[in-house]
């Protein structure tokens, strides 16, 4: 995200692009149904947007890592 923001000079475009890429990586996750899992990828892209905001606000990827770990834990405990 930082590299893309520096390369394009547009932090918002970098955030949106990396969020979409993050969602795309999750197309193969099979909870209900087969590949591609568009529903889960959409949720992951939205979550990725907030992970990116956390990283940008904190100036460190650690903030997004903690946010992601908490989200996965909550997902597995309450929704799966």
C-alpha positions, -999 to +999 in steps of 0.1 A: +000+000+000+028+024+009+047+016-023+016+021-044+008+054-027+044+066-033+043+054-069+010+069-079+010+098-055-025+090-045-031+074-010-068+068-016-062+049-049-035+028-032-059+020-003-088+010-026-065-010-049-049-030-021-083-036-005-095-051-038-064-072-041-069-084-005-105-094-014-092-112-045-068-133-025-098-145-005-118-158-036-106-193-029-119-195+006-146-222+007-171-218+035-203-223+016-200-231-021-171-233-044-147-211-063-150-182-067-165-172-034-176-137-043-195-131-011-165-138+011-141-119-012-164-088-010-164-090+028-126-094+028-122-064+005-143-042+028-124-055+058-091-049+039-101-013+035-103-009+072-071-029+078-054-005+053-068+025+072-055+011+104-020+006+089-020+041+074-032+057+106-007+040+128+021+042+103+028+005+108+015-028+094+013-041+129-020-023+135-036-040+105-021-074+116-037-071+150-070-059+135-070-089+111-062-114+139-091-100+160-115-102+131-105-138+122-109-148+159-143-131+162-154-147+128-144-182+140-159-179+175-192-162+166-200-169+129-183-202+119 
